Amino acid sequence: MNYKIIVSPIALRNIEEAVEYYILKVNKKVALDFLNDYKKLYKTLQKNPFYQFHDNNYRFLPFKKFPYIAFFIVDEVSKTVFINAVFHTFQNPEKYPTR
């Protein structure tokens, strides 16, 4: 059974900022590649969201090709994954979500 994915407004903003950065600083193809990498992560979480814990609440899954990581919570009862944030791995780790 597939899990439902809910992307928080913060995570959506994180993704939009990454796409905007790649369009402005690199090119549109790289931005599209980033979005495709995100779509693969999304589909992976739909199938099996049980990845490594960051802390007691949040799990994480790195993107395959880009230096980003998604933080999420799994609600097994409702079969829902809540993507709370998407971070560039070179950002300050103190910004990572906790509890």
Secondary structure, 3 states (H helix, E strand, C coil): CCCEEEECHHHHHHHHHHHHHHHHHCCHHHHHHHHHHHHHHHHHHHHCCCCCECCCCCEEEECCCCCEEEEEEEECCCCEEEEEEEEECCCCHHHCCCC
